[in-house]
């Protein structure tokens, strides 16, 4: 377990997962073991969305890759690169064609092994400052590698009627739950305000969109995404790819308490 501290803020990171973010002792992150999602944060990479209807096959310029829902990155372990009192840097490295064990096999998937058709290095950085918690993602690898990126944090809810504010639109928890597993789409958005017992602002750079998901009233996932996967058929998922350029791809999420 890694603990970060800055003034009145604390962060706990377990194997690369953000399991706690407190400000003056107030917990903003959904706690494992509570009803709802079994995790508290994860990443969706190199694809977002389900693949079962496409027989778990995703087309890339190089070849067909085998991917389960939300990609294979979550099946890999983070290694710690460095830590300070207020910052932790972690990474995952992947070599083309390496078979990764699928934890959903055989109960939820008939694919025991997953693989991608490109090398990549995925770095995740947590940083506390007076502005709040910053989570950065750096993707490096082969030029023209296709990918999608989604960040999937879950936030603890306290109030009976919390509201998600995106621009001029207010989205109720009931509206999010009504969409079900597809997740509520918030296109063309870089900042969301979660109005609960206390208010939390989630601002992003690089993603450009959000989707919202929950099945219970005590938590909500507010997920920055590069592409909303349910906009296309699963066999057309490749239409949502971005591509690596000569420079590393950089994405950031800024989480800050409003009151």
C-alpha angles and dihedrals in degrees: 000000000000119000123198125190136189121166106300095353131092132183129191120198122191116191090333095313121121101232098164140021115173132177114193087346095305112132117223100173125085109251121232111245092037117111114279127037119019092223136050101214140354141154131252108217147186087356135019124215139024124315105183094104088055091051088254090291122135121189117230128175089253102044145308114304125202111231133163123208113318094000139275100284092090089058091061127082124242121233120209113244099179143334137200131172091278105020139056127184120197133172147189123206125201132190120208113271096007109151114235120198112246111225090201092065125136102357098053104010140036092214112092095181132041129196142175128216099228140054116248143169116211118196126189121192127190116197130177122203139148087280092060133250120345120194114192129190124199120189119192131170143096118356113258094021107155119229148149124212130205130170114211113196121163121215127207116239126210107168126079094233112028118175133208113215119203111175106306093340123098115202120196126214089243090058091051093048092048091062091059124190094349090073125226111279121228105180127192094015131133102172135045131182118209108206108198132129082313127015126249127190121210113192125177142196122202100009103081098190143053137206125197128212141174140136097193135054097235099067143025132196113222104192126190109210139179091213136017102230098201090066089083139035113270090249088059097050091118088071088076098057126126117201132225116248129198091285127061115268113246128200130173138193120194117199117188136168113237098194 
